[in-house]
Amino acid sequence: MNIKFDDYLNKELQNPEFQREWIRQTLIEYAQDGDYIEFFRALEQVIKARTTVSKFAEDVGMNRVQLVDILHGRTKTPSLVTINKILGGLGYTISVDKLQSA
């Protein structure tokens, strides 16, 4: 049996705890390496696991095109307010933790 990673991930993303951890890990990686693409991709994956991007944008009061541009990395520096709006719409918030190396 050959399972594709995307199929596996889509199945796992049905679990709310897995969703939270998926976003948390990609946010940690973003903080470490500055590569925002995977973080925004993770947000998109979780949004799509729950609903459509259009419906999510409507629910959080965002323009769908603006949201898609953020999720696809075309908006390289969305504001913290915007990121917080997306995370809040998913039921999360940003927290600050001490770095392991600090």
N, C-alpha and C positions, 0 to 999 in steps of 0.2 A: 504494500500500500504506500503510495507516494502522496504526501500531503504538502501542498504549497504553503509557504510562510504566510502569504496574505490571507489565505483561507483560515489558517490556524489563528492568526492575529484577529481576524474578524470575529471568529467564534469566541476567543478569549475576551474581546472587548464588550461582550454582552454582560460580563461580570462587572458591577460597579467598583468593586475593590481593585480589580485589575486595571480598570480605566484610571482610577486615581493614581495607582503606582506607575502606570505607563507615562502619565503626564508628569508626575514627580521626577521620575528618572530622566526624562528628556529635558526637563527644566534644569536639573543638576548638570547634565552634560552641556547644555547651553551656557550655563554660568561658568563652566570650566574651559570650554573651547571656543565660545563665542559664535558657534554655528547655530543660528536661529532656525534654519530650515527644518531640522528634525523636530524641534519643539513645536513649530507651527503645524507640521505634518501630523504630529501626534494629536494636537488639538482637533484638526480636521477629522482624523480617524475616529476620535471619541464622539464628535458631533454627529458624524454619519452613522455611528453605531446606535445613537439615540433617536435621531430624526433626520431631516434634510437640512442642508446648509441654509436654504431659503427660509424655512420655518424657524430655524434657530436665530437667524439674523433678525427676523421679524420679532421674535420673542424677546430679544435683548435690545431692540431698538436701534439696530445697525442697518446700514445699507448693504444689501447682499453683495454687490460688486466690490465694495470696500472690504468686506469680510473675506471674500474669495481672494482678493489681492494680498491680504495679510497672510492667509493660510497657504498661499502658493509662493510666498517669499517675494512678491513684487513690491510690497511695502516694507522696506528694510528696517525702518525704525518706527513701528507703531508706538504710540505713547503708552506709558504705564497705565493710564486711565483706560485705554482701549483694551490692553491685555487683561486688566482686572475685570472689565466688563465681560469679556469672553469667558474668563475663568469663573466669574460669578454666575454667569448663565449656565455653566456646567455644575455649579454648586461647590466651587472651590475658591480658595483665596491663596494669595502668595504669603509665604512665611519665611522668616530669616533663621537660618541655622548656622552654627559655627562650622567653619571649614575644618576638615580633618587635619590639614597641614598647618593650620594657623594656631 
